[in-house]
Amino acid sequence: MADPFYLTTAIHYPNGKPHIGHAYETIAADVLARFHRLMGRDVRFQTGTDEHGLKMAQKARDLGKTPRELADEMSGHFRDLFDKLDIKYDRFIRTTDDDHYRASQAIWQAMEANGDLYLDRYEGWYSVRDEAYYAESELIEGEGGEKLSPQGTPVEWTEEETWFFRLSAYSDKLLALYEENPDFIRPESRRNEVMRFVEGGLRDLSVSRTSFDWGVPVPGSEGHVMYVWVDALTNYLTGLGYPDDTPEMAKYWPADLHLVGKDITRFHTVYWPAFLMSAGIALPKQVYAHGFLLNKGQKESKSLGNVTDPAELIEAYGVDVLRYFLLREFSFGQDGSYSHEAIVNRANSELANSFGNLAQRVMSFIAKNCDGAITAEAPVEQVDDQLRARVRQACAVELPGQFEKLAFAAGLEAWMQAVYACNAYVDEQAPWALRKTDPERMKRVLATLCGCIRDLAVAVAPVIPAASEKILDALTIPSEQRDYAALSANDPSMGTITVENPKPVFPRLELPAGEGGQ
Ligand code: MSP
């Protein structure tokens, strides 16, 4: 039986259209999901939209819509974008789905039964944009002297009767969790941040609201809806059928990985494990907080007028180029700054000129000069063996090893070095010249290269799935030889290689007009 692997993204607020940050996180999760599938694991991958809360209610009011109408419309845009990005999820959850109300109320009741919920009066600061409560001591001062959240968002004074969760009772248990499971919070810098925060002592958390009604009703407490983060976090369980004892709960819970942005680490590594401990539910194995994507060094915002529609980037460069760029260019745990120049340079130098060119020149040479098929019978020479070993090491060991750690850029660097080694081998062995002087040796060189191209295309398939499939199709690699196990188990260069209709997969890109292009 294949090992199960349950992976989630944060669920996105559909209070507007999706932006590049949403695309970044979901692409990374999809790459991981595809990677684990190719490693032979039984993967479940969930993403979706987080539709309750004051932020949604206020935005809908401003637009003269109901929150439900706004959520329906915007959630559709997220789904469309994810289709365009080639995201293969198993469930797209909406927190307005019926089963989600049931799951959220069940976890609430479990926390209540454990004695962790009580009614009291909340008086304090709330940021609608962050959907977060802040202590006075956490606030910073804005340019005009106004109080702002640590994220720089406006805060408002809130007083109401709410339910509280006894978070203060969980400090020691949380610290023990982080100590005993050093991988629970990744990367290390985020783990340290969270530990400092919890060591400072935790206050009980207000977990219901009475001043608006756009949320999951608190069971047995009329007028109260749950604080949006209580229901939002529960989505990870809803998707598996909680509170029922479903086969999915048995197989996939606890989750292997919650992939989230660094701004929401606290919710996932403090509140969520405390809720789960209270409800007697096993804890996820890891929360990984990735960095933020910046546009030429700046945060995208409507006021700066620099918001990029990811659909336009797909239109301009193609989906595989965008996926590759985002994972290759930045170290995943850190912030990264992107620009059109950077996308075009990376795509041209690595995908078009190096990998794409390697695959195309070798395959089209076989198609044109060898009637589309070769069987190498000449002996394998040391240089051939060395290249095969180098490429196999990069594709079957180094890239997977880095991807297991979410070090995508390092994994792709190892892969790229193997591509360069193949191109150097082509130049040294010059198969085009061998055609006249030593046709048998030429076949051996071409076969060696086809074996390498198969390995390279399989290894990188999670990142550039469409291009990889086209290359493997042109090389007529059977579907069962397109995973990581096949890289060590079988070598196409030892049999007959048939090439069908190879076409260049990465056109050379130009900078769009207005971005420095003509
Ligand atoms: N709804 C909450 C998450 C609830 S999870 C139970 C939320 N939504 S969000 O739409 O604001 O953000 C969704 C995800 O996108 C978060 O992980 C967030 O960190 C990520 N990003 C938002 N902007 C981003 C960038 N500019 N760059 C990278 N990721 C960013 O938070």
Residues whose N, C-alpha, C, O or C-beta is under 5 A from the ligand:
A	BS01	MSP	A10 I11 H12 Y13 G21 H22 Y24 E25 D50 A232 L233 V260 G261 K262 D263 I264 G291 F292 L293
